[in-house]
Amino acid sequence: MAHDDGKIALITGAGSGIGRATALALLKEGYAVVLAGRRAEALEQTIAAAGPGGTRALAVPADVGDASSVARLFGKALGTFGRLDLLINNAGAGAPPVPLEELTVEQWRRVIDVNVTGVFLCTQAAFRIMKSQTPRGGRIINNGSLSAQTPRPHSAPYTASKHAVTGLTKATALDGRNYDIACGQIDIGNAATDMTARMKQGVLQANGETAVEPTMDVEHVARAVVYMASLPLDANVLFLTVMASRMPFVGRG
């Protein structure tokens, strides 16, 4: 695959898991990458893992659910690199897997703040840059999750938030059309990260049983994102699903 030398990417949730793997893959492809996340130490660990490619990375601690923090993040990115070609809205939060009626309003709001408001705020900031820069335009890729299509038991806040991301993806693709801004969504199932480690011990299924679920190497996700990002702006992957082949998704519930 051709290297995208000179292109600037910003990825949220870049301190671990899918975010870290994707950031490393983009750096390998020649991007300069702004790494955003709440934990500065984790972002620096991502840079260290990149080896020599880490010289093209910039760590900016940020809370995507906070408008002032997002403004500082994108201001730093623009001030450092002068443009933005790719935004990956990857940061996400979940709530405890408890019955819906036991969730607190605070737990609900935290998930919505990060997974929905955070995507909106970052997309809005990216639009302002991408519409005004020369050459105009850019690409936005949202991390949707399989929960954007089908819920797991006891996942009301997360599932609702990811369905909202699907709506945001479609609206962003439409509103960006006249400004050379493409937007797509990747729905991921059971990538092997710290967050999915519980799959090996078993997770609640729709029939009430607990079962171990297969996972896949997170590198497959990173490669899929790199493919989506590699397209010219007159082509777009609107939705892409990448998942562990044997996980209980098709027919789930």
Phi and psi restraints in degrees (value plus and minus 20) as a CYANA .aco file:
   2 ALA   PHI     -85.8   -45.8
   2 ALA   PSI     122.8   162.8
   3 HIS   PHI     -99.5   -59.5
   3 HIS   PSI     120.9   160.9
   4 ASP   PHI    -116.5   -76.5
   4 ASP   PSI      40.3    80.3
   5 ASP   PHI     -81.0   -41.0
   5 ASP   PSI     115.6   155.6
   6 GLY   PHI      71.9   111.9
   6 GLY   PSI     -31.2     8.8
   7 LYS   PHI    -104.5   -64.5
   7 LYS   PSI     127.0   167.0
   8 ILE   PHI    -134.0   -94.0
   8 ILE   PSI     107.0   147.0
   9 ALA   PHI    -140.0  -100.0
   9 ALA   PSI     131.5   171.5
  10 LEU   PHI    -148.7  -108.7
  10 LEU   PSI     107.6   147.6
  11 ILE   PHI    -148.0  -108.0
  11 ILE   PSI     109.4   149.4
  12 THR   PHI    -111.6   -71.6
  12 THR   PSI     135.9   175.9
  13 GLY   PHI      45.4    85.4
  13 GLY   PSI      17.5    57.5
  14 ALA   PHI    -108.3   -68.3
  14 ALA   PSI     -16.1    23.9
  15 GLY   PHI    -106.8   -66.8
  15 GLY   PSI     -27.5    12.5
  16 SER   PHI    -184.1  -144.1
  16 SER   PSI     150.0   190.0
  17 GLY   PHI      34.0    74.0
  17 GLY   PSI    -153.6  -113.6
  18 ILE   PHI     -81.1   -41.1
  18 ILE   PSI     -59.9   -19.9
  19 GLY   PHI     -81.3   -41.3
  19 GLY   PSI     -65.0   -25.0
  20 ARG   PHI     -85.8   -45.8
  20 ARG   PSI     -66.6   -26.6
  21 ALA   PHI     -80.6   -40.6
  21 ALA   PSI     -60.0   -20.0
  22 THR   PHI     -90.0   -50.0
  22 THR   PSI     -61.0   -21.0
  23 ALA   PHI     -80.3   -40.3
  23 ALA   PSI     -63.5   -23.5
  24 LEU   PHI     -84.5   -44.5
  24 LEU   PSI     -59.3   -19.3
  25 ALA   PHI     -85.4   -45.4
  25 ALA   PSI     -60.6   -20.6
  26 LEU   PHI     -86.9   -46.9
  26 LEU   PSI     -60.8   -20.8
  27 LEU   PHI     -81.6   -41.6
  27 LEU   PSI     -59.6   -19.6
  28 LYS   PHI     -83.7   -43.7
  28 LYS   PSI     -50.9   -10.9
  29 GLU   PHI    -101.5   -61.5
  29 GLU   PSI     -21.8    18.2
  30 GLY   PHI      82.4   122.4
  30 GLY   PSI     -19.5    20.5
  31 TYR   PHI     -89.7   -49.7
  31 TYR   PSI     132.3   172.3
  32 ALA   PHI    -110.3   -70.3
  32 ALA   PSI     116.5   156.5
  33 VAL   PHI    -149.6  -109.6
  33 VAL   PSI     108.2   148.2
  34 VAL   PHI    -110.6   -70.6
  34 VAL   PSI     101.1   141.1
  35 LEU   PHI    -120.2   -80.2
  35 LEU   PSI      98.9   138.9
  36 ALA   PHI    -134.8   -94.8
  36 ALA   PSI     123.9   163.9
  37 GLY   PHI     157.3   197.3
  37 GLY   PSI     147.6   187.6
  38 ARG   PHI     -97.5   -57.5
  38 ARG   PSI     -44.8    -4.8
  39 ARG   PHI    -128.6   -88.6
  39 ARG   PSI      90.1   130.1
  40 ALA   PHI     -80.5   -40.5
  40 ALA   PSI     -60.1   -20.1
  41 GLU   PHI     -81.8   -41.8
  41 GLU   PSI     -61.4   -21.4
  42 ALA   PHI     -85.3   -45.3
  42 ALA   PSI     -58.0   -18.0
  43 LEU   PHI     -84.1   -44.1
  43 LEU   PSI     -60.1   -20.1
  44 GLU   PHI     -86.5   -46.5
  44 GLU   PSI     -52.2   -12.2
  45 GLN   PHI     -86.9   -46.9
  45 GLN   PSI     -55.7   -15.7
  46 THR   PHI     -83.1   -43.1
  46 THR   PSI     -63.6   -23.6
  47 ILE   PHI     -81.5   -41.5
  47 ILE   PSI     -63.0   -23.0
  48 ALA   PHI     -82.2   -42.2
  48 ALA   PSI     -57.9   -17.9
  49 ALA   PHI     -87.6   -47.6
  49 ALA   PSI     -39.9     0.1
  50 ALA   PHI     -98.5   -58.5
  50 ALA   PSI     -31.8     8.2
  51 GLY   PHI      42.6    82.6
  51 GLY   PSI    -158.0  -118.0
  52 PRO   PHI     -77.9   -37.9
  52 PRO   PSI     -50.2   -10.2
  53 GLY   PHI     -85.1   -45.1
  53 GLY   PSI     -36.9     3.1
  54 GLY   PHI     -84.8   -44.8
  54 GLY   PSI     -34.5     5.5
  55 THR   PHI     -88.1   -48.1
  55 THR   PSI     -36.9     3.1
  56 ARG   PHI    -119.1   -79.1
  56 ARG   PSI      -6.8    33.2
  57 ALA   PHI    -130.8   -90.8
  57 ALA   PSI     125.4   165.4
  58 LEU   PHI    -148.5  -108.5
  58 LEU   PSI     101.1   141.1
  59 ALA   PHI    -111.4   -71.4
  59 ALA   PSI     107.1   147.1
  60 VAL   PHI    -152.6  -112.6
  60 VAL   PSI      80.6   120.6
  61 PRO   PHI     -78.7   -38.7
  61 PRO   PSI     114.0   154.0
  62 ALA   PHI    -179.7  -139.7
  62 ALA   PSI     133.2   173.2
  63 ASP   PHI    -132.1   -92.1
  63 ASP   PSI      89.1   129.1
  64 VAL   PHI     -87.2   -47.2
  64 VAL   PSI     -38.3     1.7
  65 GLY   PHI    -101.8   -61.8
  65 GLY   PSI     -22.6    17.4
  66 ASP   PHI    -132.5   -92.5
  66 ASP   PSI     100.7   140.7
  67 ALA   PHI     -81.7   -41.7
  67 ALA   PSI     -60.6   -20.6
  68 SER   PHI     -88.5   -48.5
  68 SER   PSI     -56.1   -16.1
  69 SER   PHI     -86.1   -46.1
  69 SER   PSI     -60.8   -20.8
  70 VAL   PHI     -84.3   -44.3
  70 VAL   PSI     -60.7   -20.7
  71 ALA   PHI     -81.4   -41.4
  71 ALA   PSI     -61.8   -21.8
  72 ARG   PHI     -85.7   -45.7
  72 ARG   PSI     -60.3   -20.3
  73 LEU   PHI     -78.6   -38.6
  73 LEU   PSI     -72.1   -32.1
  74 PHE   PHI     -92.9   -52.9
  74 PHE   PSI     -50.0   -10.0
  75 GLY   PHI     -84.2   -44.2
  75 GLY   PSI     -60.4   -20.4
  76 LYS   PHI     -86.5   -46.5
  76 LYS   PSI     -62.4   -22.4
  77 ALA   PHI     -81.4   -41.4
  77 ALA   PSI     -67.4   -27.4
  78 LEU   PHI     -87.4   -47.4
  78 LEU   PSI     -60.7   -20.7
  79 GLY   PHI     -84.5   -44.5
  79 GLY   PSI     -50.6   -10.6
  80 THR   PHI    -104.9   -64.9
  80 THR   PSI     -63.5   -23.5
  81 PHE   PHI    -131.7   -91.7
  81 PHE   PSI     -36.2     3.8
  82 GLY   PHI      64.3   104.3
  82 GLY   PSI     -29.3    10.7
  83 ARG   PHI    -183.7  -143.7
  83 ARG   PSI     156.0   196.0
  84 LEU   PHI    -164.7  -124.7
  84 LEU   PSI     101.2   141.2
  85 ASP   PHI    -121.9   -81.9
  85 ASP   PSI     -45.2    -5.2
  86 LEU   PHI    -167.2  -127.2
  86 LEU   PSI     107.5   147.5
  87 LEU   PHI    -135.8   -95.8
  87 LEU   PSI     109.8   149.8
  88 ILE   PHI    -136.6   -96.6
  88 ILE   PSI      89.2   129.2
  89 ASN   PHI    -103.5   -63.5
  89 ASN   PSI      72.1   112.1
  90 ASN   PHI    -130.6   -90.6
  90 ASN   PSI     -45.2    -5.2
  91 ALA   PHI     -77.8   -37.8
  91 ALA   PSI     118.1   158.1
  92 GLY   PHI    -171.7  -131.7
  92 GLY   PSI     138.4   178.4
  93 ALA   PHI    -158.9  -118.9
  93 ALA   PSI     132.1   172.1
  94 GLY   PHI    -147.0  -107.0
  94 GLY   PSI     152.4   192.4
  95 ALA   PHI    -134.5   -94.5
  95 ALA   PSI     142.6   182.6
  96 PRO   PHI     -77.1   -37.1
  96 PRO   PSI     121.5   161.5
  97 PRO   PHI     -98.4   -58.4
  97 PRO   PSI      52.6    92.6
  98 VAL   PHI    -139.0   -99.0
  98 VAL   PSI     142.3   182.3
  99 PRO   PHI     -72.1   -32.1
  99 PRO   PSI     124.4   164.4
 100 LEU   PHI     -70.7   -30.7
 100 LEU   PSI     -61.8   -21.8
 101 GLU   PHI     -90.5   -50.5
 101 GLU   PSI     -31.1     8.9
 102 GLU   PHI    -115.9   -75.9
 102 GLU   PSI     -27.4    12.6
 103 LEU   PHI     -89.2   -49.2
 103 LEU   PSI     124.3   164.3
 104 THR   PHI    -110.9   -70.9
 104 THR   PSI     138.6   178.6
 105 VAL   PHI     -81.7   -41.7
 105 VAL   PSI     -55.9   -15.9
 106 GLU   PHI     -84.2   -44.2
 106 GLU   PSI     -60.6   -20.6
 107 GLN   PHI     -84.1   -44.1
 107 GLN   PSI     -62.7   -22.7
 108 TRP   PHI     -79.8   -39.8
 108 TRP   PSI     -69.6   -29.6
 109 ARG   PHI     -84.1   -44.1
 109 ARG   PSI     -56.6   -16.6
 110 ARG   PHI     -82.5   -42.5
 110 ARG   PSI     -63.4   -23.4
 111 VAL   PHI     -84.7   -44.7
 111 VAL   PSI     -65.4   -25.4
 112 ILE   PHI     -85.6   -45.6
 112 ILE   PSI     -59.6   -19.6
 113 ASP   PHI     -79.0   -39.0
 113 ASP   PSI     -64.7   -24.7
 114 VAL   PHI     -99.8   -59.8
 114 VAL   PSI     -70.5   -30.5
 115 ASN   PHI     -99.8   -59.8
 115 ASN   PSI     -44.8    -4.8
 116 VAL   PHI    -134.0   -94.0
 116 VAL   PSI     -79.4   -39.4
 117 THR   PHI     -81.6   -41.6
 117 THR   PSI     -58.2   -18.2
 118 GLY   PHI     -82.2   -42.2
 118 GLY   PSI     -62.7   -22.7
 119 VAL   PHI     -83.7   -43.7
 119 VAL   PSI     -63.2   -23.2
 120 PHE   PHI     -81.8   -41.8
 120 PHE   PSI     -68.3   -28.3
 121 LEU   PHI     -82.6   -42.6
 121 LEU   PSI     -62.7   -22.7
 122 CYS   PHI     -88.8   -48.8
 122 CYS   PSI     -59.5   -19.5
 123 THR   PHI     -83.6   -43.6
 123 THR   PSI     -62.9   -22.9
 124 GLN   PHI     -80.5   -40.5
 124 GLN   PSI     -65.2   -25.2
 125 ALA   PHI     -84.5   -44.5
 125 ALA   PSI     -60.9   -20.9
 126 ALA   PHI     -84.9   -44.9
 126 ALA   PSI     -60.6   -20.6
 127 PHE   PHI     -76.7   -36.7
 127 PHE   PSI     -65.5   -25.5
 128 ARG   PHI     -80.6   -40.6
 128 ARG   PSI     -58.8   -18.8
 129 ILE   PHI     -93.5   -53.5
 129 ILE   PSI     -69.6   -29.6
 130 MET   PHI     -85.6   -45.6
 130 MET   PSI     -51.5   -11.5
 131 LYS   PHI     -93.0   -53.0
 131 LYS   PSI     -47.6    -7.6
 132 SER   PHI    -122.9   -82.9
 132 SER   PSI     -34.0     6.0
 133 GLN   PHI    -100.7   -60.7
 133 GLN   PSI     146.5   186.5
 134 THR   PHI    -148.9  -108.9
 134 THR   PSI     103.0   143.0
 135 PRO   PHI     -87.6   -47.6
 135 PRO   PSI     129.7   169.7
 136 ARG   PHI     -92.9   -52.9
 136 ARG   PSI     133.6   173.6
 137 GLY   PHI      83.4   123.4
 137 GLY   PSI    -197.7  -157.7
 138 GLY   PHI     147.9   187.9
 138 GLY   PSI    -192.8  -152.8
 139 ARG   PHI    -151.8  -111.8
 139 ARG   PSI     122.8   162.8
 140 ILE   PHI    -143.5  -103.5
 140 ILE   PSI     109.8   149.8
 141 ILE   PHI    -142.0  -102.0
 141 ILE   PSI     102.6   142.6
 142 ASN   PHI    -121.2   -81.2
 142 ASN   PSI     117.0   157.0
 143 ASN   PHI    -103.9   -63.9
 143 ASN   PSI      88.5   128.5
 144 GLY   PHI    -111.4   -71.4
 144 GLY   PSI     -66.9   -26.9
 145 SER   PHI      68.1   108.1
 145 SER   PSI     132.4   172.4
 146 LEU   PHI     -81.2   -41.2
 146 LEU   PSI     -41.0    -1.0
 147 SER   PHI     -89.2   -49.2
 147 SER   PSI     -29.8    10.2
 148 ALA   PHI     -93.9   -53.9
 148 ALA   PSI     -32.8     7.2
 149 GLN   PHI    -132.4   -92.4
 149 GLN   PSI     -63.0   -23.0
 150 THR   PHI    -165.2  -125.2
 150 THR   PSI     112.7   152.7
 151 PRO   PHI    -100.7   -60.7
 151 PRO   PSI     137.6   177.6
 152 ARG   PHI    -113.6   -73.6
 152 ARG   PSI     142.5   182.5
 153 PRO   PHI     -80.2   -40.2
 153 PRO   PSI     124.4   164.4
 154 HIS   PHI      39.2    79.2
 154 HIS   PSI      25.9    65.9
 155 SER   PHI    -153.8  -113.8
 155 SER   PSI      10.6    50.6
 156 ALA   PHI     -74.8   -34.8
 156 ALA   PSI     -69.4   -29.4
 157 PRO   PHI     -83.5   -43.5
 157 PRO   PSI     -65.1   -25.1
 158 TYR   PHI     -85.1   -45.1
 158 TYR   PSI     -66.2   -26.2
 159 THR   PHI     -82.9   -42.9
 159 THR   PSI     -64.8   -24.8
 160 ALA   PHI     -80.4   -40.4
 160 ALA   PSI     -61.6   -21.6
 161 SER   PHI     -85.7   -45.7
 161 SER   PSI     -59.1   -19.1
 162 LYS   PHI     -95.2   -55.2
 162 LYS   PSI     -51.6   -11.6
 163 HIS   PHI     -83.5   -43.5
 163 HIS   PSI     -57.0   -17.0
 164 ALA   PHI     -84.8   -44.8
 164 ALA   PSI     -57.4   -17.4
 165 VAL   PHI     -80.4   -40.4
 165 VAL   PSI     -59.2   -19.2
 166 THR   PHI     -78.9   -38.9
 166 THR   PSI     -63.2   -23.2
 167 GLY   PHI     -83.3   -43.3
 167 GLY   PSI     -61.2   -21.2
 168 LEU   PHI     -84.2   -44.2
 168 LEU   PSI     -59.2   -19.2
 169 THR   PHI     -79.7   -39.7
 169 THR   PSI     -67.1   -27.1
 170 LYS   PHI     -84.7   -44.7
 170 LYS   PSI     -63.3   -23.3
 171 ALA   PHI     -85.7   -45.7
 171 ALA   PSI     -59.2   -19.2
 172 THR   PHI     -86.0   -46.0
 172 THR   PSI     -63.0   -23.0
 173 ALA   PHI     -80.5   -40.5
 173 ALA   PSI     -59.4   -19.4
 174 LEU   PHI     -91.1   -51.1
 174 LEU   PSI     -69.3   -29.3
 175 ASP   PHI     -89.3   -49.3
 175 ASP   PSI     -44.8    -4.8
 176 GLY   PHI    -106.5   -66.5
 176 GLY   PSI     -28.8    11.2
 177 ARG   PHI     -76.1   -36.1
 177 ARG   PSI     -62.8   -22.8
 178 ASN   PHI    -100.9   -60.9
 178 ASN   PSI     -21.2    18.8
 179 TYR   PHI    -141.9  -101.9
 179 TYR   PSI      -4.2    35.8
 180 ASP   PHI      41.4    81.4
 180 ASP   PSI      14.5    54.5
 181 ILE   PHI    -130.4   -90.4
 181 ILE   PSI      94.6   134.6
 182 ALA   PHI    -118.2   -78.2
 182 ALA   PSI     127.3   167.3
 183 CYS   PHI    -159.2  -119.2
 183 CYS   PSI     114.2   154.2
 184 GLY   PHI    -159.8  -119.8
 184 GLY   PSI     152.5   192.5
 185 GLN   PHI    -154.7  -114.7
 185 GLN   PSI     117.2   157.2
 186 ILE   PHI    -133.0   -93.0
 186 ILE   PSI     104.2   144.2
 187 ASP   PHI    -123.4   -83.4
 187 ASP   PSI     100.1   140.1
 188 ILE   PHI    -133.4   -93.4
 188 ILE   PSI     117.9   157.9
 189 GLY   PHI    -146.4  -106.4
 189 GLY   PSI      94.2   134.2
 190 ASN   PHI      41.3    81.3
 190 ASN   PSI      25.6    65.6
 191 ALA   PHI     -90.7   -50.7
 191 ALA   PSI     118.4   158.4
 192 ALA   PHI     -95.9   -55.9
 192 ALA   PSI      80.7   120.7
 193 THR   PHI    -157.6  -117.6
 193 THR   PSI     157.4   197.4
 194 ASP   PHI     -78.1   -38.1
 194 ASP   PSI     -54.1   -14.1
 195 MET   PHI     -88.6   -48.6
 195 MET   PSI     -46.1    -6.1
 196 THR   PHI    -123.6   -83.6
 196 THR   PSI      -9.0    31.0
 197 ALA   PHI     -78.9   -38.9
 197 ALA   PSI     -49.5    -9.5
 198 ARG   PHI     -85.1   -45.1
 198 ARG   PSI     -37.9     2.1
 199 MET   PHI     -79.4   -39.4
 199 MET   PSI     -51.1   -11.1
 200 LYS   PHI     -93.1   -53.1
 200 LYS   PSI     -41.1    -1.1
 201 GLN   PHI    -113.9   -73.9
 201 GLN   PSI     -34.5     5.5
 202 GLY   PHI      88.9   128.9
 202 GLY   PSI     119.0   159.0
 203 VAL   PHI    -150.5  -110.5
 203 VAL   PSI     137.0   177.0
 204 LEU   PHI     -84.7   -44.7
 204 LEU   PSI     114.7   154.7
 205 GLN   PHI    -125.6   -85.6
 205 GLN   PSI     148.9   188.9
 206 ALA   PHI     -84.4   -44.4
 206 ALA   PSI     -45.7    -5.7
 207 ASN   PHI    -107.9   -67.9
 207 ASN   PSI     -14.2    25.8
 208 GLY   PHI      73.2   113.2
 208 GLY   PSI     -30.7     9.3
 209 GLU   PHI    -100.8   -60.8
 209 GLU   PSI     142.5   182.5
 210 THR   PHI    -129.6   -89.6
 210 THR   PSI     110.2   150.2
 211 ALA   PHI    -161.2  -121.2
 211 ALA   PSI     125.7   165.7
 212 VAL   PHI     -90.7   -50.7
 212 VAL   PSI     118.7   158.7
 213 GLU   PHI    -138.8   -98.8
 213 GLU   PSI     120.6   160.6
 214 PRO   PHI     -85.8   -45.8
 214 PRO   PSI     133.3   173.3
 215 THR   PHI    -146.1  -106.1
 215 THR   PSI     152.3   192.3
 216 MET   PHI    -150.2  -110.2
 216 MET   PSI     140.4   180.4
 217 ASP   PHI     -83.0   -43.0
 217 ASP   PSI     111.9   151.9
 218 VAL   PHI     -83.5   -43.5
 218 VAL   PSI     -39.7     0.3
 219 GLU   PHI     -82.2   -42.2
 219 GLU   PSI     -47.4    -7.4
 220 HIS   PHI     -85.6   -45.6
 220 HIS   PSI     -54.8   -14.8
 221 VAL   PHI     -87.7   -47.7
 221 VAL   PSI     -67.6   -27.6
 222 ALA   PHI     -78.4   -38.4
 222 ALA   PSI     -61.9   -21.9
 223 ARG   PHI     -86.3   -46.3
 223 ARG   PSI     -56.0   -16.0
 224 ALA   PHI     -85.7   -45.7
 224 ALA   PSI     -61.4   -21.4
 225 VAL   PHI     -85.0   -45.0
 225 VAL   PSI     -62.4   -22.4
 226 VAL   PHI     -79.9   -39.9
 226 VAL   PSI     -59.9   -19.9
 227 TYR   PHI     -81.5   -41.5
 227 TYR   PSI     -68.9   -28.9
 228 MET   PHI     -76.8   -36.8
 228 MET   PSI     -61.3   -21.3
 229 ALA   PHI     -91.5   -51.5
 229 ALA   PSI     -43.9    -3.9
 230 SER   PHI     -97.5   -57.5
 230 SER   PSI     -34.2     5.8
 231 LEU   PHI     -89.9   -49.9
 231 LEU   PSI     129.4   169.4
 232 PRO   PHI     -87.5   -47.5
 232 PRO   PSI     139.5   179.5
 233 LEU   PHI     -89.7   -49.7
 233 LEU   PSI     -28.1    11.9
 234 ASP   PHI    -110.6   -70.6
 234 ASP   PSI     -12.2    27.8
 235 ALA   PHI    -154.3  -114.3
 235 ALA   PSI     128.8   168.8
 236 ASN   PHI    -172.0  -132.0
 236 ASN   PSI     117.1   157.1
 237 VAL   PHI    -111.0   -71.0
 237 VAL   PSI      85.5   125.5
 238 LEU   PHI     -91.3   -51.3
 238 LEU   PSI     -64.5   -24.5
 239 PHE   PHI    -160.4  -120.4
 239 PHE   PSI     116.1   156.1
 240 LEU   PHI    -158.1  -118.1
 240 LEU   PSI     113.1   153.1
 241 THR   PHI    -133.4   -93.4
 241 THR   PSI     107.5   147.5
 242 VAL   PHI    -150.7  -110.7
 242 VAL   PSI     107.8   147.8
 243 MET   PHI    -173.1  -133.1
 243 MET   PSI     140.7   180.7
 244 ALA   PHI     -85.0   -45.0
 244 ALA   PSI     106.5   146.5
 245 SER   PHI     -77.8   -37.8
 245 SER   PSI     -54.9   -14.9
 246 ARG   PHI    -120.2   -80.2
 246 ARG   PSI     -12.5    27.5
 247 MET   PHI     -93.1   -53.1
 247 MET   PSI     132.9   172.9
 248 PRO   PHI     -98.9   -58.9
 248 PRO   PSI      65.1   105.1
 249 PHE   PHI    -140.3  -100.3
 249 PHE   PSI     -78.4   -38.4
 250 VAL   PHI     -84.8   -44.8
 250 VAL   PSI      99.6   139.6
 251 GLY   PHI      68.3   108.3
 251 GLY   PSI     -16.5    23.5
 252 ARG   PHI     -84.5   -44.5
 252 ARG   PSI     115.4   155.4
